[in-house]
């Protein structure tokens, strides 16, 4: 899975979110791990939800950095 944060993409989703690509598919999730758009399948979506719950504070900090034009910190993978 590849996770991307496009902080400038606020027209469609209007909230902090991530884009996830997996096996040729893409979905958008809020920082709580809820699907906003797309479909990765149940297993992948559960993993993303778990990762978001585990890394919620880091994801929110990354969004704040991006929104203020600062470099994004690395967010660790799921344990």
C-alpha positions as CSV (number, residue, x, y, z in Angstrom):
1,X,0.0,0.0,0.0
2,X,1.2,3.5,-0.8
3,X,-0.2,6.4,1.2
4,X,-0.2,10.0,-0.1
5,X,-1.3,13.2,1.6
6,X,-2.3,15.9,-0.9
7,X,-2.9,18.9,1.4
8,X,-3.9,21.1,-1.5
9,X,-6.8,18.7,-2.5
10,X,-9.5,20.5,-0.5
11,X,-12.1,21.2,-3.3
12,X,-13.5,17.7,-3.4
13,X,-12.9,16.4,0.2
14,X,-12.8,19.6,2.2
15,X,-11.2,17.9,5.2
16,X,-7.8,16.4,6.2
17,X,-7.5,13.1,4.3
18,X,-5.1,10.6,2.7
19,X,-5.1,8.8,-0.6
20,X,-4.2,5.2,-0.6
21,X,-3.2,3.1,-3.6
22,X,-3.3,-0.7,-3.5
23,X,-3.2,-3.2,-6.3
24,X,-4.2,-0.8,-8.9
25,X,-7.0,0.8,-7.0
26,X,-7.2,4.0,-5.1
27,X,-9.4,5.2,-2.2
28,X,-9.5,8.3,0.0
29,X,-9.8,8.1,3.8
30,X,-10.3,10.7,6.4
31,X,-7.7,10.7,9.2
32,X,-9.9,8.5,11.3
33,X,-9.7,5.8,8.7
34,X,-13.2,6.2,7.2
35,X,-13.6,5.8,3.4
36,X,-14.5,9.0,1.7
37,X,-14.2,7.8,-1.9
38,X,-13.1,4.6,-3.7
39,X,-12.8,1.0,-2.7
40,X,-9.8,-1.1,-1.8
41,X,-11.6,-4.1,-0.5
42,X,-12.5,-4.9,3.1
43,X,-9.1,-6.3,4.3
44,X,-7.1,-3.3,3.0
45,X,-9.7,-0.8,4.4
46,X,-9.5,-2.5,7.8
47,X,-5.7,-2.2,7.7
48,X,-5.9,1.5,6.8
49,X,-8.4,2.1,9.6
50,X,-6.2,0.4,12.1
51,X,-3.1,2.3,10.9
52,X,-5.0,5.6,11.1
53,X,-6.1,4.8,14.7
54,X,-2.6,3.9,15.7
55,X,-1.0,7.0,14.0
56,X,-3.8,9.5,14.4
57,X,-1.7,12.1,16.2
58,X,1.1,11.8,13.7
59,X,-1.3,12.1,10.8
60,X,-2.9,15.2,12.2
61,X,0.6,16.7,12.8
62,X,1.6,15.9,9.2
63,X,-1.6,17.6,7.9
64,X,-0.8,20.7,9.9
65,X,2.7,20.8,8.5
66,X,1.5,20.5,5.0
67,X,-1.2,23.1,5.5
68,X,1.4,25.6,6.7
69,X,3.8,24.8,3.9
70,X,6.3,22.9,6.1
71,X,7.9,19.6,5.1
72,X,5.8,16.6,6.0
73,X,7.3,14.3,8.6
74,X,7.5,10.5,8.0
75,X,4.6,8.5,9.5
76,X,5.6,5.1,10.6
77,X,3.9,2.0,9.1
78,X,1.4,-0.2,11.0
79,X,3.1,-2.2,13.8
